[in-house]
Amino acid sequence: MTESRAQEQPDQPSLRRAVTPAMLLIFVVGDMVGGGIYALVGEVGGRVGGALWTGFLLALLLALFTAGSYAELVTRYPRAGGAALYVHRGFGIPFVTFMLGFAVMMSSITSAAALARAFGGDYLSEFVDLPTVLVALGIVVLIALVNFRGIGESARLNVAFTFVELAGLLLVVIIGVAFLGGGDGDPGRALEFKENSDAVPFLILAGASLAFYALIGFEDSVNIAEEVQQPRRAYPRAIFGGILLGGIVYTAVAVVASMSVPTNRLAESDGPLLEVVQVGPLAMEPKIFAAIALFALSNTILINLITASRLLYGMAQERVIPSAFRRVHPARRTPIVAIVFTTGLAMLLIATGDLEDLADTTVTLLLFAFIGVNVAVLAARRRGDGERDHFVVPTWIPIVGTIVCVGLLTQREADIWVRAGLLLLVGLALFAINALVTRRSG
């Protein structure tokens, strides 16, 4: 917080810098190798075919461009707010700032809602059969309480969950390789596509447009910039390191899963990796792996809800939404109003669609924000403000990043556009209400 801002809010406590560079890297990795890979391998296979790994690999390459823009902007403006902050600094147009910020916030919430529904699916059914919506609501409330407890506690829990979910993915690879090493499975399936070869590029792009959901954890991390130690040094390493590690893990799991289990079996399950760990000489007890998967889903839900609440807090700090959202709990020093609001929205969205629909909606909303961030890099350079000695990417990186995002938007179905549009209309209504209140109080 700057001196002038501190003077404007003398009684407002600041956020605690409790996240170390190592914890930040694990935060990024934990968001990326969590719910996406555990829940969406089958969905991507349903779009691409046996060569589903190509969708994940292309998504990794495409994500790196926008990741570069984020790395530059978070080191230039090391504060909470993410895409909304960067666009606000780049263009200074409150309406654009609000709508982009709202799109990112809603993307985190739709992601949390999607994974909460996955939590109540095939993985949980290994232990008990309960209504999916009821379970999803319960896990969101429980994780919101962890979020309220504090960023330090949340980050430490993320560290523990991340190692659990990485261990689970390593088990998938080991079990699958042992199965294939015995002469079982079908290695050739990893090179098979769903339709004729003329459509292969479009199939890969369609798979990447969904697999992109599993590689979007890097943008969540910038929303805790005020709680990270040495942000200018920590962020570039954490963002690029997290994406590369996550991409390698995803590709390995996707290849092994495709070779070990028929694609249609993967596509029909919302717990696809359960199918893989039950094959071959090293097959494991499904309940053990289901427990690991539930930890992974919980971790990603936690990070998404942390992101959404910190984003609202950062937007309030920029005075583009009501000041109530920048209220910090005096004892826990967490943004209490933002946490309550985002948790309520997540509970509302849980009943609005299935896993694939909510994942596609998440990507659609984020792509709009990514376009804004890539353009904001060029605008921020013209302004020349922010921190000195920040990280800088080549100029062509944000340009290509913008083109990539526009290309991925062309893969959206009509119902996804309608869902995303309705959510943005809610944001438009909130912006109008805030403008009216501000005008009257002024």
PyMOL commands that set and color helices and strands:
alter all, ss='L'
color gray80, all
select helices_A, chain A and resi 3-8+21-32+35-48+53-76+82-91+94-119+122-125+132-149+151-181+187-191+197-215+217-227+231-260+263-267+273-276+286-317+323-326+336-349+355-383+396-409+414-441
alter helices_A, ss='H'
color red, helices_A
deselect
rebuild
show_as cartoon
